């Protein structure tokens, strides 16, 4: 910390220099890869299926185990990083991520690949909160921190879009294991430069680690994530309602544990900071809209417009182009004196207008759909970058890992809920409009209807129209939810400003 020469009592946060910005660049590479791994198997799975011959259940686990483990361990890893040091945890996670990538690339069985994807999830759970917590440590100046978090948000959003495209390109020119090997150079660079460039920070008085909270947190998160992920395709089946109910019961136990334990995993003091609790909720709603919309747009491009998978993925990149400017512009507005509540409110309003545009789409509206997705993404990143900055700025620096893990866990829930709720609305409308005389498979999905379209004259056109009507209905619901979030942001974030909390101690010296 430096001192304002005009006052001997007012501390001025030290500004980051070339070292910190270089370190940020190093952190962005693994962050990009962790987000890409969510979607990196989209085009690789046919080649994997031909080579490893997994069962249907094994194929689902190859897809889903990464996201499940990642979501289940985020809170544990955020709290652990606050205790042992975020740089240390980041490097441990990078080692695990790199090793699992190598094993996954040369897996000779479905079981091995599932295990490798699970370890990738563990590594990802260490990397996400650690990178965000280190931003909080390296960038103490509020303006610089806001810019860094804006870049973090943009990279996270772009990574999910890039993952599917990269897998298509790699599988077209190499073998499927190459989608895992691309992780190795970035992790190696992090392991070499991390100890040199990244500072270490840990809570000097963390208390005992609450081991009981670990299984409680996983039992709260995993069943709910599993249930809501399956509902869009299977409906509100008792097989998925029961896990959600069980998860919510464990969530109540987890909250009770945090309120009564002497050294809880998630300190209730975090939520006493004005603006933190609304930030967690608003971040969840933001991901609800952004992820929920992709459930329809990817299917629209392929099944309604008839594009190939790689062609659809390349077109889907187009809405990501303006994302790079959204967060910096939002940050500039806040730094020039615009109330953060107004910027976040505007972000949600823009995202809601994206859904409104999507509600106008027909069965041949590629330009309108891509524009709607771009508007929605810009609004989402605008709101998300400022929400993230507010949450980390109001959280004590010694709990930065815990705070960032809560934000990420909320984002996982929001994305799953978006797909479940909006997907269920769209599916209900679709099934209502499919003729009763159509084969049963046509009532399940658009893909199923197209597969048997030659058996029923006119079924393909009816099914495409029904899917588009479902997308429009879900878009209207999404617009209403995001418009409500805009109002909520205007009320809850009004006059909430980031004030640097008192630091428990100075960060550890950088180790060469």
N, C-alpha and C positions, 0 to 999 in steps of 0.2 A: 504493500500500500504506500502511496505517496501522500503528501500533505499539501493542501491548497496554500500557496504563499500568502493569500489574503487573510488566512485564518489559521490558527494553530490548533483548532479544535474540530474542524470539519474534515474528515478523511475523504480523499478523492481516489476512486478505484484506479489501479494501475492499468494503463492501456496495453493491449497485447501488441507484440511486435512481430517481426518476420518469423521468429521461431514458432510462435503460437499458430500463425496462419499456415506455416508449413506443416505443423503437426496436424492441423485440421484437414489438410489435404490427404495426409496419411490415413487419418481416421475415416475419410469418406469412402475409400476403396473397400474395406471390409464391410462397411455399412451398406454400400451398394450391393455387394454380393449376398449379404444376409437377406436383404429385401428381394433380390432376384431369385433366391432359392425357393421362395413361396410359389413361383410360377414356372420355374426352370424345367420342369418335367413335362409340360403340356405337350410338346412335340416329340419328346424323347421316349414317351411311354410305349408307342407302338414297337419301336426297336427293342426296348427292354423286354416287352412281352414276348417278342419273337425269340429273343436270346435266352432269357431266364425262365420262360413259361410259368409265370406266377398264376395262382388261382385268382378268382375274382376278388376274394377277400384280401389276399396278399397284395393285389394291385391297388386296392383302396388304401391299405396301410402304407404302401410305398408313397402314395400321394399325401396322405393326411398326417402321418406320424410326426413329420417335421413341425407342422403348425401346432399340433396338440402339445408336444413337449415344450416348444417355445412358449406358448401361452401359459402352460402350467407352471413353468419355472421362473417367469419374469420377476415376480415379487420376491421370490427367494434369492435370486441372483442380485437384484438391486440392493436388498438388505445386506447380503453377504459382502458386496463391494464396498458398502459404507464401513464395514468392519475390517476387512483385510486390505483394502486399497483398490481403487478402480483400475489403476494401471496394471497391477498384479493380476486381477481377475480378467482383464481384457487380454493379457498375454496368455494366460492359461486357456481362455476360451479360443483364442486364435490358434493355439497349438492343437486343441481338440478339433476345431473346425477343419484345419488343414489335414490332420490325420484321417478324420472321417471322410473327407473328400477323396483322399487317395484310396481308401478302402472301398468307397462307393464306386469309384471309377472302374475298379477291377473286380467288382463283386461277381462271384460265380454262381450265386444262388439268390433267390428272392429273400430268404431269411437274412442273408448277409447285407443285402441292400437296405432292408427295413431297419436293421440294427445301425447301419451307417447313417441313415436319415435321422434316426433317433438321436445319435450323438451330434449330428449337425444341429438339431434342435436345441440340445444342451448348450452347444457353443454359441448359437445365435442368441440364446437367453442371457448369456454373459456379455455378449458384444453390444446389444442394443442399449441397455441401461448404462453400461460403462462408458460408451461413446458420449451419450448425453450428459452424464455426470462430469466427464472430463471437460466438456464444453463449459459447464458451469464453473469449473475450477480455472480453466485457462483464460476465459473471457469474463473478467470481473466488471469491466466497463459495460453498462447496460446497452449502449448503442451497438458496440461491437458484438456483445453476446446475442443481441437480436438478429444481427446479420448472420452470425454463425448458425443460429438455430433455424433461420430461414433457409440456409443452404442445406442443413440437415433434413428439414422437411421435404425440400425439393428432391434430394437424392433418394430418400425413402420412397416417395411417390413414383419417381421415374424408374426406380429399380424393379418394382412390381411389373410395370409395363414392359421393361426391357427384357425381363427374364424369359418370357415366352418366345420373343423374337430371337434372342440369342440361341435358345435351345434349337429352334428351327434351323437357323443358319449352320450351327455346329453339326447337328445330326445329318444335315444334307451333305456336308463335306467330310465329316469324320465319323467315328463310331460314338455310340451314345455315352460312353464314359467321359468323353471330352467335356460334357456339361458340368462335370464335377472337377476336372483338372484345372479349369480356368480359375478356381478359387485359390490354387496354391501360390502363384506369384504374389498376389495381394497379401495373403497371410504371411508369407516369408518376408515381404517388405515391412509389414507391421512388426514382426518379431525382431527385425534388425534395427529399425528406426524408432520403435516405440520406447525402449529404455533410454534412448538419447534425447528424444524430443518431448516426450509426454511427462508432465509432473505427476507426482503421486499425491493422493489425498485419501485420508481415512478419518473416520470419526474418532477423536482422541478418547472419548468416553462412551464406547458403544454398549456396554453392559454385556451380559451373557446372551449368546445366540439362542433364540427361542426355537428349538428343534421341533417342538410339537406343532408350531405354526406351519412348518413345511408341508407335512401330509394334509393338514387342514386346508391350506391354500390350494393345493393340487386337487383335493377332493371337491373344493368349491368351484374351481375353474373348469377342469376337464369335462365333467359330465354335462355342464351347461353348454360349453363350446361344441361338444359332440352332438347334443340334441338339436341345437339351433342350426348346425351345419346340415343335418339330414332332413330337416323339416321341408325345405323348398322342393326337394325331389320326391319325398315320401309322404308329405302331408303330416297333420297333427296326430300321428300314430302314437298309441300308448307306449310303444318301445322308445320313443324319444321324449315324450312328456315326463315319463318316470325319471330318466336321468336328469332332466332339467330340475325337477322337483327335489331330487336328492341333492343335487349341486347347490340349490338355493338353501336347503337346510344346513349343509356344511358351511355355506357362506355366512349364515347367521351365527354358527358356532365360531367361525374364524373371527368375525367382528367382535363377538363377546370376548374371545381370547385376547384380542388386541387391546380391548378396553380394560382388562383386568390383570394382564401379565405385568410383572415388574419391568421387564425389558422386552417389549413387544417387537415383532418383526416390522409392523407398520405403526409408527408412533401416532396416536390420535392428535398430537400437537400439530402435525402437518395440516390438518383440516381446520385448525384455528386461525391459520393465516388467511386474511380476507382475499378472496379470489381463487384460492387453490381448489376447493371443492367444486365451485362452478366450472373451473377449467377442466377438471376430470370429466364431468358430465357433458360439457359442450364438446370436448374432444371425442367422446363416445358417439355423440349424435353426428358429428362431422364425418366420422368413418362410416357410420350407418348409411349416409347418403352416398359417399364416394364409392364404397365397395358394393353397396346394394345395386347401384346403377350398372355395374359391370356384369352382373348376373344376366342382364337382358342384352346389353349392347354387343357382347361377344357372340351370343347366339344369333342376334339379329343379323350381324354381318355374314355369318356363315350359313345359317339355315334359312333366313328370309331372303337375303340378297344372293345366296348361292356361292359365296367366295370360298376358296380353299383356306385351309387353316393358316398357312404362312402368309398368304395375301391378306387375310383378315387381321392377323397380328400386326402386319406392317401398317395397314390403314389405321389400326387402333393406336399406333404411336403418335399419329398426327395431333390428337388432342393434348398430348403431353408437351408439345412444343412451347405453348405460352406459360407453362408452369414455372419455368425458370425465372420469369419476370415478376410473377405474382408476389412471392414472399419479399423480395427486395423493395418493391413498390410499397407494400404494406408497412415494412419497417421504416422506410423514409417518411411516410405519412405520420407515423407515431412519433418519430424523432423531431418532426417539424411542429409538433404540438397538437396534432389531431388526437382526440381522446381514443384510447385503445378500444373502448367499448364500441365506439362508432365504427372503427375499422373491422372489428370482429363481426358486428351486426351487418355491415355491408358485405362481408365475405359470405355469411350465411344467406343473405338476400340474393347475391349473385348466384350462389349454388342452387338456391330454390328456383331462380329463373331458368337455370339449366334444365332442371326437371320440367319446368313449364314448357320449354321448347320441345323436350322429348315427348311430352304429351300431345304434341301436334303432328308427330311422325306418322307416315303411312307405310305401306309395304315397299315403297321405292323412294326412300328419303335418306339416302346415305349422307348427303351433305348436311342435312338438318340434324341427323343423329350425331354425326361427328362434331358439329358445332355445339350441340347441346352438351356433349361429353366434355368438350374443351371449356365451356363456360362453367360447368359444374366443378371441374377439376381446379380451375383458377380460383373460384370462390372458396372451395374447400381448403386449398393450400393457403390462401390469404388468411382465413380464420384460424387454421391449425397452427401456422407459424407463430401468430401472436398469442394464441392460447398456451402453446408450449413455453414461450418466453415468459409469460406471466406466471405459469405454474412453477418454473424453475427459479424465477426471480424472487418469488415470495417464499420459497422453501429454504430453510437453513442449509448452508453449503454442506454441512456434515451429513445431511440426509438427502443429498442430491440424487444418489442412486435409487433410494426408495421412492422418491418423488417421480423420477423418470420411469421407473418400473410400473408405478400405478397408472401413469399416463398411457404407457404401452399396453398394459393389460386392459385398460378401458377401451383402447383402440381395437384390440382383438375382439372384445365383446361387441363393440359397435359394428365392426365389419360382419361378424357372424349374424348379429341381429338384423342388419340391413338385408343380407341375403335371405334370411328366414322370413322376415315380415313382408318385404317387397316381393320376394320370390313366391310366397304363399298367395299374395293378392293376385299376382300375374297368373299363377297356375290355376287358381280358382276361376278366373275369368276365362282362361283358355279352355278349361274342361267344360265350362258351361256352354261355350259356343260350338264345340265339336259335336256334330250330329250323333244322336244315340245309336244310329245304325252303323257307325264306323267301328272298325276293329278295336278291341280293348287297348291295344298298344298305342293307338292313335290318341286315346284320351289321356295318356300319361305325359308324353312330351312331344314337342314339335318334331324332334328327330325321329321318334317312333312313327308319327303320322307320315313323314316323308318316306320312311322305309317301306310302308305298305300303300303308298299313294297310287300305285298302278292297279291296285285291287278295287279302288273306289273312284270313279270319275269325279274330278273336281275337288278331291280331298286335299290335295297339296295347296291349292289357292285358299280354301277355307281355313286350313290349319295355319297358314302364314298370316292370314288376316286375324285369326283368333289370337295368335301369339302377339301380334302387334297391338291388338286391343288390350291384352293383358299388360303389355309393357306400358301402354298409355295410362291404364288404371293405376299401376304401381307408381308411375311418374307423378300422377296427381297426388297420391298419398305421400310420396317423398317430398314434393314441393310444400305440402302442408306441414310436415314434420320440420323441415328446414326453416320455413317461415316462422314457425313457433320458436325454433332455436334462436332466430334473429331477435325476436322480442325478448326471450329469456336473457340473451347476452346483453341487450341494451339495459335491462333492469339490474342484473346481478353484477355486471362488470363496471357499472357506472361509477366514475371517480375512484376506481381501484388503480393504484399506481404501484409500480415496483419500487420497493425500498430495500436496499441491500441489508439483509439481516446481519446481526453481529456474528463474526466468525469465531469459532471455538479456538482456532489456532491457525498459524500460517501453514501452508502446504509444505509437505516434505520436500527437501531439495532434490533436484533432478539427479538421478544416478547415471553416470556414464557407463 
